[in-house]
Amino acid sequence: MEPLWIAMFTFAMIGAVSPGPVNIVATSTSANYGLKTSLWYVLGASITYATIVFCSGSLLRFLAIGIPDIAWLMKIVGTLFLLYLAKKIAFAPYQSIESISQDKAPNAWQGAFLQCINPKAWLVAMSGISLYVVDQPSSYIALLIFTMISLAACLVGVASWAFLGQAIRKVLHSEVKQTMFNRGMAGLLVVSIASIWL
C-alpha cells in the first residue's frame, strides 16, 4: 500500500501546485491583504477540495452519468464568478499596504465557493479517484486515504501560492507597482478561465 500512497501524494501535489484560479486568488489575496488573511481563504479552499474528492469518489457512477451537464453548468457559473473576481482585482483602488481593510479580502467561504465551481478541482479529483481508488480491493479505505492526502496537498499547494503573494507584498508599496500587479493577476485569472473552455 505504501507505493500507492506515494503515487497518490505525488498526483495530489501536482494538481495542487499547478496554476489555476484558486491559486491565483490566493497569491493576490496574500499580496494585497497579508498572509494571515489569505490563510483563511486557503483553509476554505482546501477543506472544500477534500470534500470534492470524497463526494466524487462516493458518487463516481452518478457523476459519470451526468458529467456533460454538470461540467457545462460548472463552466458557466465558474466563468461568471471568475470574471467578477478578475474585475475586482484589476480595478482595485490603490491603498497603502498598512491601510488595506481586511473585511474586503476573500475569506474561507469565498475560497470554498470558488473551489466548488472550479472545473480543475473536479477533474483532478475524479482523475485521481479513477487512478488510485476505483480498482483498489478496499476502495472505501483507499478513498479515505486519498481524501486525507488531497487535503494535505491542497493546504501545502495553495498556501505556497499565498506565501508567494506575501513575498511580493513587500514590493507593492507604490501605486504603479500595486496597479501593475493587480492587472497582471487579473490577466492570469482570465487566462485560467480561457483554459477551462479550451
Residue pairs with C-beta under 8 A, 6 or more apart in sequence:
4 132
4 136
4 142
5 145
5 149
7 131
7 132
8 128
8 132
8 145
8 146
8 149
9 149
9 152
9 153
11 128
11 131
11 132
12 128
12 146
12 149
12 150
12 152
12 153
12 154
13 153
13 156
13 157
15 120
15 124
15 128
15 153
15 157
16 49
16 150
16 153
16 154
16 156
16 157
16 158
17 23
17 156
17 157
17 160
17 161
19 188
19 192
20 118
20 120
20 192
21 78
21 82
21 85
21 114
21 118
21 120
21 189
21 192
21 193
22 45
22 111
22 114
22 115
22 118
22 120
22 121
22 158
23 157
23 158
23 161
24 161
24 185
24 188
24 189
24 192
25 41
25 85
25 89
25 106
25 111
25 114
25 189
26 38
26 41
26 42
26 45
26 111
26 158
26 159
26 161
26 162
26 165
27 161
27 162
27 164
27 165
27 168
27 185
28 89
28 165
28 182
28 185
29 37
29 38
29 41
29 105
29 106
29 162
29 165
30 37
30 38
30 161
30 162
30 163
30 164
30 165
30 166
30 168
30 169
31 165
31 166
31 168
31 169
31 172
31 181
31 185
32 92
32 97
32 100
32 105
32 165
32 169
32 172
32 178
32 182
33 100
33 102
33 104
33 105
34 97
34 100
34 102
34 166
34 169
35 162
35 163
35 165
35 166
35 169
37 102
37 105
38 105
38 106
38 162
38 165
38 166
39 159
39 162
40 107
40 108
40 111
41 105
41 106
41 107
41 108
41 110
41 111
41 162
42 111
42 155
42 158
42 159
42 162
43 108
43 111
43 155
44 107
44 108
44 109
44 110
44 111
44 112
44 115
45 111
45 112
45 114
45 115
45 154
45 158
46 151
46 154
46 155
46 158
47 112
47 151
48 111
48 112
48 115
48 116
48 121
49 115
49 121
49 125
49 150
49 151
49 154
50 147
50 148
50 150
50 151
50 154
52 115
52 116
52 121
52 122
52 125
53 125
53 128
53 129
53 143
53 146
53 147
53 150
53 151
54 143
54 144
54 147
56 63
56 122
56 125
56 126
56 129
57 125
57 129
57 133
57 143
57 146
57 147
58 143
60 126
60 129
60 130
60 134
63 70
63 126
71 119
71 122
74 117
74 119
74 122
75 119
75 196
75 197
77 117
78 117
78 118
78 119
78 193
78 196
79 193
79 196
79 197
81 113
81 114
81 117
82 114
82 189
82 190
82 192
82 193
83 190
83 193
85 106
85 114
85 189
86 186
86 187
86 189
86 190
86 193
87 186
89 182
89 185
89 186
89 189
90 182
90 183
90 186
90 187
91 182
92 182
94 175
94 178
94 179
95 101
95 178
96 173
97 169
97 172
97 173
106 114
115 121
119 196
120 196
125 150
128 146
128 150
129 143
129 146
132 142
132 146
133 139
133 142
133 143
133 146
136 142
168 181
171 177
172 178
172 181
